[in-house]
Amino acid sequence: MADVVVVLALALSTATMLTAHAATVYGLALRPPRWRALAALVAPPLGPYWAWREGMRLRSAAPIVALCVYVVARLVARR
């Protein structure tokens, strides 16, 4: 049962990171300067930073929280 929970945590956190990244890039593309969307697409750590500065708090926090869940799940999976 614990293995199922770890696998689900890994899958859901990965899906959340990818979805939040896509939403962040889309949100940045709608706001000037638009070049930040392209830069965030290529360098994902820039996305949450610029999203936070633009007031997109949920889009900024979601990938960070998902990354923390992913790291914890990976550490649990190694045991």
Residue pairs with C-beta under 8 A, 6 or more apart in sequence:
6 73
6 76
6 77
9 69
9 70
9 72
9 73
10 70
10 73
10 74
10 77
12 69
13 66
13 67
13 69
13 70
13 73
14 66
14 70
16 62
16 63
16 65
16 66
16 69
17 63
17 66
17 67
17 70
19 62
20 59
20 62
20 63
20 66
21 40
21 44
21 47
21 63
23 59
23 62
24 40
24 47
24 48
24 50
24 51
24 56
24 59
24 60
24 63
25 37
25 40
25 41
25 47
26 37
27 51
27 54
27 56
27 59
28 34
28 36
28 37
28 40
28 47
28 50
28 51
28 54
29 37
31 54
36 46
36 50
39 46
40 46
40 47
40 50
41 47
44 63
47 60
47 63
48 59
48 60
48 61
48 63
48 64
49 60
51 57
51 59
51 60
52 60
